[in-house]
Amino acid sequence: MDDILRLIHELNVPLPVRVCIATDGSLTHLLEVFFGDEVRVEAVEQEVIKADEKIATLLNMEKGGLVNWRRVLLVVKNQPLVSALSLSVLDRMPPMLRRDI
């Protein structure tokens, strides 16, 4: 077991929470399985920003490159369950997707 999985396993939280923390797939799908209902993704904030040093390093890109910064809530039965932040490098997006941002 790697160090990250060991730390997650040692958290004093219920198993479903540990599964959500550890997933590298669709958290939305897991929440639908857990709650037996559709998950709504509600955009809270979204803006295109220039990558600072920290973001550029995290995303393996040039500092100053354009990034779509987006915060959403995952909501089931009108109950917010997760606040999620995504960072997407605009230059890596297909042109049609980039135009929609």
N, C-alpha and C positions, 0 to 999 in steps of 0.2 A: 504494500500500500504506500503510495507516495505521501509526502508531507502535507499537501493540501487536503487530500482525502482524510488523512488522519486527523487534522484539525477540525474538519467538518464533522467527522464522526464523534469527536469529543465535545462538540457543542451541546449544551444542555437545552435542546429544543426538540419538539416532536419529529418523528421520522419524516412526515410529509414536508416539513420545512427544510430538513437536511437534504431531501431529494431535490427540492426546488433550488437550493443554493448550489448543489453540485452539478445540475444538468448542464450539458453543453448543446442541448437541442432546444426544442420549442417549449418554453415555460408556459406559453398560452395553452398548448395542447395538454400538458400535465395538469394545469389548473382545471381544465374542462373535465379531465378524467376524475380528479379529486372531488369536484363539486357537482358533477353531472349536469352542467348547464353551460351555455355559451359564455365565452369571455369577450367583453367589449374592450377595445383598445381606444382610450380617450387621449388625444393629444392635449397636453397642458401647455407646452412651449415648444417652439421650433424656430431656429434661425441659422443662417449660414454665417460661420465665423472663420477667422484666419487662425490656423493652428499655431499655438504657442509652442515653446520648447517641449513641455511635458506631453501635450497631445501629439505633437509630431513624432516624438520618441515612441509613445504608446502605439501609434498607428503606422509606424515605419514609413514616414513620409517627410517631405521637406517642410521646414518651419515656414509659416506664412501661406501654405496651401489651404484651399477652401475645404471646410468640413461642415456637413449638416449636423447640427447639435439639436437633439430632439429628446424631450422628456414626455413620457406617457404614463397613464395609470392603466393597470389591468383591473377590470371591474367585473364582478359576478353578482347577479341579483342586486344591482345598485350598491354593492359593497366594494369599495376600493380595496384591493388585496396587495398590489405591488406597484411601487413607483419605479420606473425603469428609465435609464438614460442610454441613448445610443449616439454614437459618433460614426458618421459615414463619410469617407473621403469622396468628394464630388468627382474627381478625375477618374475614379474607379467604377463609377456608375454608368450604365448604358445611357446614351443621349436622351432617349424618351423619358426615362425616370428623372434624369437631371432637370429636364424642362419643367416637370411637375413640381419641383421644389421651388 
